[in-house]
Amino acid sequence: MEQHPNVTLVRNALEAFGKGEMSDFGEVLAEDVEWHQIGGTTVRGLAEMMAQWPAGDDVKFDLELHDVVGNDDHVVALVIAHVTAGDLEITYRTAEVYHVVDGKVTERWAMSDDTEAINTFFGQLSEQTA
């Protein structure tokens, strides 16, 4: 059975993100994207979205796409993420819901198996790069 085009879009975006190909990842996001992060913070706009991601060769995201399903409006991705940054490391699971309009992600929500650990990890990472 052929994948829905929105499933392919999100799958390719997540694979690009996992490879550190941020320009390819950013191409699928709408200019006015609303990115609801784990823990309640919302990032608004593509420029802010791209600026807030940790940069550098030291930060590695390894994403395993457990499943990606979707339709004309929404895509749900079940993701296992392993992130390393220097001596910091975390593995967590997320369920991510994407709203897709005209081939662009306009909004994303994420739920995790350990919000506190994720927020602590990325808080430490932000402190290191500040």
ROSE-4610 file (N, C-alpha, C; in Angstrom, 1 decimal, always signed):
// ROSE-4610
residu = [M/M/M/E/E/E/Q/Q/Q/H/H/H/P/P/P/N/N/N/V/V/V/T/T/T/L/L/L/V/V/V/R/R/R/N/N/N/A/A/A/L/L/L/E/E/E/A/A/A/F/F/F/G/G/G/K/K/K/G/G/G/E/E/E/M/M/M/S/S/S/D/D/D/F/F/F/G/G/G/E/E/E/V/V/V/L/L/L/A/A/A/E/E/E/D/D/D/V/V/V/E/E/E/W/W/W/H/H/H/Q/Q/Q/I/I/I/G/G/G/G/G/G/T/T/T/T/T/T/V/V/V/R/R/R/G/G/G/L/L/L/A/A/A/E/E/E/M/M/M/M/M/M/A/A/A/Q/Q/Q/W/W/W/P/P/P/A/A/A/G/G/G/D/D/D/D/D/D/V/V/V/K/K/K/F/F/F/D/D/D/L/L/L/E/E/E/L/L/L/H/H/H/D/D/D/V/V/V/V/V/V/G/G/G/N/N/N/D/D/D/D/D/D/H/H/H/V/V/V/V/V/V/A/A/A/L/L/L/V/V/V/I/I/I/A/A/A/H/H/H/V/V/V/T/T/T/A/A/A/G/G/G/D/D/D/L/L/L/E/E/E/I/I/I/T/T/T/Y/Y/Y/R/R/R/T/T/T/A/A/A/E/E/E/V/V/V/Y/Y/Y/H/H/H/V/V/V/V/V/V/D/D/D/G/G/G/K/K/K/V/V/V/T/T/T/E/E/E/R/R/R/W/W/W/A/A/A/M/M/M/S/S/S/D/D/D/D/D/D/T/T/T/E/E/E/A/A/A/I/I/I/N/N/N/T/T/T/F/F/F/F/F/F/G/G/G/Q/Q/Q/L/L/L/S/S/S/E/E/E/Q/Q/Q/T/T/T/A/A/A]
num = [1/1/1/2/2/2/3/3/3/4/4/4/5/5/5/6/6/6/7/7/7/8/8/8/9/9/9/10/10/10/11/11/11/12/12/12/13/13/13/14/14/14/15/15/15/16/16/16/17/17/17/18/18/18/19/19/19/20/20/20/21/21/21/22/22/22/23/23/23/24/24/24/25/25/25/26/26/26/27/27/27/28/28/28/29/29/29/30/30/30/31/31/31/32/32/32/33/33/33/34/34/34/35/35/35/36/36/36/37/37/37/38/38/38/39/39/39/40/40/40/41/41/41/42/42/42/43/43/43/44/44/44/45/45/45/46/46/46/47/47/47/48/48/48/49/49/49/50/50/50/51/51/51/52/52/52/53/53/53/54/54/54/55/55/55/56/56/56/57/57/57/58/58/58/59/59/59/60/60/60/61/61/61/62/62/62/63/63/63/64/64/64/65/65/65/66/66/66/67/67/67/68/68/68/69/69/69/70/70/70/71/71/71/72/72/72/73/73/73/74/74/74/75/75/75/76/76/76/77/77/77/78/78/78/79/79/79/80/80/80/81/81/81/82/82/82/83/83/83/84/84/84/85/85/85/86/86/86/87/87/87/88/88/88/89/89/89/90/90/90/91/91/91/92/92/92/93/93/93/94/94/94/95/95/95/96/96/96/97/97/97/98/98/98/99/99/99/100/100/100/101/101/101/102/102/102/103/103/103/104/104/104/105/105/105/106/106/106/107/107/107/108/108/108/109/109/109/110/110/110/111/111/111/112/112/112/113/113/113/114/114/114/115/115/115/116/116/116/117/117/117/118/118/118/119/119/119/120/120/120/121/121/121/122/122/122/123/123/123/124/124/124/125/125/125/126/126/126/127/127/127/128/128/128/129/129/129/130/130/130]
x = [+0.8/+0.0/+0.9/+0.5/+1.3/+1.1/+2.1/+2.0/+1.3/+0.5/-0.1/+1.0/+0.9/+2.0/+2.4/+1.4/+1.8/+2.6/+2.4/+3.3/+4.7/+4.8/+6.1/+6.8/+6.1/+6.6/+7.2/+6.5/+6.9/+8.0/+7.9/+9.0/+10.3/+10.2/+11.5/+12.0/+11.2/+11.6/+12.3/+11.7/+12.3/+13.6/+13.7/+15.0/+16.0/+15.7/+16.6/+17.1/+16.2/+16.5/+17.5/+17.2/+18.1/+19.5/+19.6/+20.9/+21.6/+20.9/+21.5/+21.3/+20.4/+20.2/+19.1/+19.4/+18.4/+17.8/+18.5/+17.9/+16.8/+17.0/+16.0/+14.8/+15.1/+14.1/+13.2/+13.9/+13.2/+12.3/+12.6/+11.9/+10.4/+10.1/+8.7/+7.9/+8.6/+7.9/+7.3/+6.1/+5.5/+6.2/+6.2/+6.9/+6.3/+5.0/+4.4/+4.1/+4.9/+4.7/+4.6/+3.7/+3.7/+4.1/+5.2/+5.9/+5.7/+4.8/+4.5/+5.4/+6.4/+7.4/+6.9/+7.6/+7.4/+7.6/+6.6/+6.7/+6.0/+5.4/+4.5/+4.9/+6.2/+6.7/+6.3/+5.9/+5.6/+6.5/+7.1/+8.0/+7.1/+7.1/+6.3/+7.2/+7.0/+7.7/+8.9/+9.2/+10.3/+11.6/+11.8/+13.1/+13.4/+12.4/+12.6/+12.9/+12.1/+12.2/+13.6/+14.1/+15.5/+16.6/+16.4/+17.4/+17.5/+16.4/+16.4/+17.0/+17.2/+17.8/+19.3/+19.8/+21.2/+22.0/+23.1/+23.9/+25.3/+26.0/+27.3/+27.5/+28.7/+29.0/+28.8/+28.8/+28.8/+27.4/+26.4/+25.0/+24.5/+24.2/+23.7/+22.4/+21.5/+20.1/+20.1/+19.7/+19.5/+18.1/+17.3/+15.8/+15.5/+14.7/+14.1/+12.6/+12.1/+10.7/+10.0/+9.4/+8.6/+7.4/+6.7/+5.6/+5.2/+4.7/+4.3/+3.0/+1.9/+0.6/+0.0/-0.9/-1.5/-2.6/-3.2/-4.2/-4.0/-5.1/-5.0/-4.7/-5.0/-4.8/-3.7/-3.6/-2.7/-1.8/-0.6/+0.3/+0.7/+0.8/+1.2/+2.5/+3.6/+4.8/+5.2/+5.5/+5.9/+7.4/+8.2/+9.6/+10.4/+11.5/+12.4/+13.6/+14.0/+15.1/+16.2/+17.4/+18.6/+19.5/+19.8/+20.5/+21.8/+22.9/+24.1/+24.7/+25.3/+26.0/+27.1/+28.3/+29.5/+29.2/+29.3/+29.1/+27.6/+26.7/+25.3/+24.6/+23.7/+23.0/+21.6/+20.7/+19.3/+18.6/+17.8/+16.9/+15.5/+14.6/+13.2/+12.3/+11.0/+10.0/+9.0/+8.6/+7.5/+6.5/+5.3/+4.2/+4.1/+4.2/+4.2/+3.1/+2.3/+1.1/+1.5/+1.4/+1.7/+0.4/+0.2/-0.9/-0.3/-0.7/-0.1/-1.1/-0.7/-1.6/-0.7/-1.2/-0.5/+0.9/+1.2/+2.6/+3.5/+3.0/+3.8/+3.3/+4.2/+3.8/+3.5/+2.2/+1.8/+1.8/+1.7/+1.7/+2.1/+2.8/+3.2/+3.1/+2.6/+2.5/+3.2/+3.9/+4.6/+4.3/+4.2/+4.0/+5.1/+5.6/+6.8/+6.5/+7.4/+7.4/+8.1/+8.8/+9.5/+9.8/+8.8/+8.9/+10.0/+10.0/+10.9/+12.4/+12.7/+14.0/+14.4/+13.5/+13.8/+14.1/+13.2/+13.4/+14.7/+15.1/+16.4/+17.5/+17.5/+18.5/+18.7/+17.7/+17.8/+18.1/+17.7/+18.1/+19.6/+20.2/+21.6/+22.3/+21.8/+22.4/+22.4/+21.3/+21.2/+22.2/+22.4/+23.4/+24.8/+25.1/+26.4/+26.7/+25.7/+25.9/+25.7/+25.2/+25.0/+26.2]
y = [-1.2/+0.0/+1.2/+2.2/+3.4/+4.3/+5.0/+6.0/+7.3/+7.8/+9.1/+10.2/+11.1/+12.1/+12.9/+13.1/+13.8/+13.0/+11.7/+10.7/+10.8/+10.7/+10.8/+12.1/+13.2/+14.5/+14.5/+14.1/+14.1/+13.1/+11.9/+10.9/+11.5/+12.1/+12.6/+13.8/+14.6/+15.7/+15.2/+14.2/+13.6/+12.9/+12.2/+11.6/+12.6/+13.7/+14.8/+15.4/+15.7/+16.2/+15.3/+14.0/+13.0/+13.0/+13.4/+13.4/+14.8/+15.7/+17.0/+17.9/+17.5/+18.3/+19.3/+20.3/+21.3/+22.1/+22.4/+23.1/+22.3/+21.0/+20.1/+19.9/+19.8/+19.8/+21.0/+22.2/+23.5/+23.7/+23.1/+23.3/+22.8/+21.9/+21.4/+22.2/+23.2/+24.0/+25.2/+25.6/+26.8/+28.0/+29.1/+30.3/+30.7/+30.5/+30.8/+29.6/+28.6/+27.3/+27.6/+26.8/+26.8/+25.5/+25.5/+24.2/+24.1/+23.3/+23.1/+22.1/+22.5/+21.6/+20.8/+19.8/+19.0/+19.9/+19.9/+20.7/+22.0/+22.3/+23.5/+24.7/+24.8/+26.0/+25.9/+27.0/+27.1/+28.0/+27.6/+28.4/+28.8/+30.1/+30.5/+31.1/+30.6/+31.1/+30.2/+30.1/+29.3/+29.8/+31.1/+31.7/+31.3/+31.6/+31.3/+29.8/+29.0/+27.5/+27.1/+27.5/+27.1/+27.6/+28.8/+29.4/+28.7/+28.1/+27.6/+26.2/+25.5/+24.2/+24.2/+23.3/+23.3/+23.1/+23.8/+23.7/+23.0/+22.7/+22.2/+20.7/+20.3/+18.9/+18.0/+18.7/+17.9/+17.4/+18.0/+17.6/+16.6/+15.4/+14.3/+13.8/+13.8/+13.3/+12.0/+10.9/+9.6/+9.3/+9.4/+9.1/+7.8/+7.0/+5.8/+6.1/+6.0/+6.2/+4.8/+4.7/+3.5/+3.3/+4.4/+4.4/+5.8/+6.0/+7.3/+7.0/+7.6/+7.4/+8.8/+8.9/+10.2/+10.2/+11.4/+11.6/+13.0/+13.6/+14.9/+16.0/+15.9/+17.0/+16.8/+15.5/+15.3/+14.1/+14.1/+13.0/+12.8/+11.5/+11.1/+10.3/+10.7/+10.0/+9.5/+8.2/+7.6/+7.5/+8.2/+8.4/+8.0/+7.3/+7.0/+7.9/+8.8/+9.7/+9.4/+9.4/+9.3/+10.5/+11.3/+12.6/+12.6/+12.9/+13.1/+14.4/+15.0/+16.3/+16.3/+16.0/+15.9/+14.7/+15.0/+13.9/+13.8/+14.6/+14.5/+13.5/+12.8/+11.8/+11.5/+11.3/+10.9/+10.1/+9.2/+8.5/+8.6/+9.0/+9.1/+8.8/+8.6/+8.3/+9.5/+9.8/+10.8/+10.3/+10.9/+10.9/+12.3/+12.5/+13.8/+13.9/+15.0/+15.2/+16.4/+16.3/+17.4/+17.7/+19.0/+19.5/+20.0/+19.4/+19.7/+20.4/+21.5/+22.2/+22.5/+22.1/+22.4/+22.0/+20.9/+20.4/+21.0/+21.7/+22.3/+22.0/+21.8/+21.6/+23.0/+23.2/+24.4/+24.4/+23.2/+23.1/+21.7/+21.7/+20.4/+20.4/+19.2/+19.0/+17.7/+17.7/+16.5/+16.1/+14.8/+14.3/+13.2/+13.1/+12.2/+11.3/+10.3/+9.4/+10.0/+11.1/+11.6/+13.1/+13.9/+15.4/+16.0/+15.7/+16.3/+16.0/+14.8/+14.4/+15.1/+15.3/+16.0/+17.4/+18.1/+19.5/+19.7/+18.8/+18.9/+18.8/+17.8/+17.6/+18.8/+19.3/+20.4/+21.7/+21.8/+23.0/+23.0/+21.8/+21.7/+22.0/+21.5/+21.8/+23.3/+24.0/+25.4/+26.2/+25.7/+26.4/+26.2/+25.1/+24.8/+25.7/+26.0/+26.7/+28.2/+28.6/+30.1/+30.8]
z = [+0.0/+0.0/+0.0/-0.8/-1.0/+0.2/+0.6/+1.7/+1.3/+2.2/+2.0/+1.8/+0.9/+0.6/+1.9/+2.8/+4.0/+4.9/+4.9/+5.7/+5.1/+3.8/+3.2/+3.5/+3.5/+3.8/+5.2/+6.2/+7.6/+7.8/+7.2/+7.4/+6.8/+5.6/+5.0/+5.9/+6.4/+7.3/+8.5/+9.2/+10.4/+10.1/+8.9/+8.6/+8.3/+7.7/+7.4/+8.7/+9.7/+11.0/+11.7/+11.7/+12.3/+11.7/+10.5/+9.8/+10.0/+10.6/+10.8/+9.6/+8.7/+7.4/+7.7/+8.5/+8.9/+7.8/+6.7/+5.6/+5.0/+4.8/+4.3/+5.2/+6.5/+7.5/+7.5/+7.4/+7.4/+6.2/+5.1/+3.8/+4.0/+4.9/+5.0/+6.0/+6.7/+7.7/+7.1/+7.4/+7.0/+7.6/+7.0/+7.5/+8.9/+9.1/+10.3/+11.2/+11.1/+11.8/+13.4/+14.0/+15.5/+15.9/+16.7/+17.1/+18.6/+19.0/+20.5/+21.0/+21.8/+22.3/+23.5/+23.8/+25.0/+26.2/+27.1/+28.3/+28.2/+27.1/+27.0/+26.3/+26.0/+25.2/+23.8/+23.2/+21.8/+21.1/+20.0/+19.1/+17.9/+17.6/+16.5/+15.4/+14.2/+13.0/+12.7/+11.4/+10.9/+11.4/+11.3/+11.7/+13.2/+14.1/+15.5/+15.7/+14.9/+15.0/+14.7/+13.6/+13.2/+14.1/+14.6/+15.5/+16.9/+17.3/+18.7/+18.7/+17.6/+17.6/+17.9/+18.8/+19.1/+17.8/+17.7/+16.5/+16.9/+15.9/+16.1/+15.9/+15.6/+15.3/+16.6/+17.7/+19.0/+19.4/+18.7/+19.0/+18.0/+18.4/+17.4/+17.8/+16.9/+17.0/+16.2/+16.9/+16.2/+16.4/+15.3/+15.4/+14.8/+15.5/+15.0/+14.8/+13.6/+13.3/+13.5/+14.7/+15.0/+14.1/+13.8/+12.9/+12.5/+11.3/+10.8/+10.0/+10.5/+9.8/+9.6/+8.6/+8.4/+7.3/+7.2/+6.2/+5.6/+5.0/+4.3/+5.3/+6.6/+7.5/+8.5/+9.0/+10.1/+9.9/+10.5/+10.5/+12.0/+12.4/+13.7/+13.5/+14.2/+14.2/+15.6/+15.7/+16.9/+16.8/+17.6/+17.4/+18.7/+18.5/+19.6/+19.3/+20.2/+19.9/+20.9/+20.3/+21.2/+20.8/+21.8/+21.6/+22.4/+21.8/+22.5/+22.2/+23.2/+23.1/+24.1/+23.6/+24.5/+25.4/+26.7/+27.7/+28.1/+27.6/+27.9/+26.9/+27.4/+26.6/+27.1/+26.2/+26.6/+25.5/+25.9/+25.0/+25.5/+24.6/+25.0/+23.8/+24.1/+23.1/+23.0/+21.8/+21.6/+20.6/+20.8/+19.9/+19.4/+18.1/+17.5/+16.5/+16.6/+15.7/+14.9/+13.6/+12.7/+11.9/+11.8/+11.0/+9.7/+8.5/+7.2/+6.3/+5.7/+4.8/+3.5/+2.4/+1.1/+1.1/+1.7/+1.7/+2.7/+3.6/+4.7/+6.1/+7.0/+8.4/+9.0/+9.4/+10.0/+11.5/+12.1/+13.5/+13.9/+15.1/+15.6/+17.1/+17.6/+19.1/+19.4/+20.6/+20.9/+22.4/+22.6/+24.0/+24.1/+25.4/+25.6/+26.8/+26.9/+28.0/+29.3/+29.1/+30.3/+30.1/+30.2/+29.9/+30.8/+32.1/+33.0/+32.6/+32.2/+31.8/+30.5/+29.6/+28.3/+28.6/+29.4/+29.7/+30.4/+31.3/+32.1/+31.1/+30.2/+29.2/+28.4/+27.7/+26.8/+27.5/+28.8/+29.6/+29.8/+30.2/+30.4/+29.1/+28.0/+26.7/+26.3/+26.6/+26.4/+27.3/+28.5/+29.4/+28.8/+28.3/+27.7/+26.5/+25.7/+24.5/+24.6/+25.8/+26.0/+26.3]
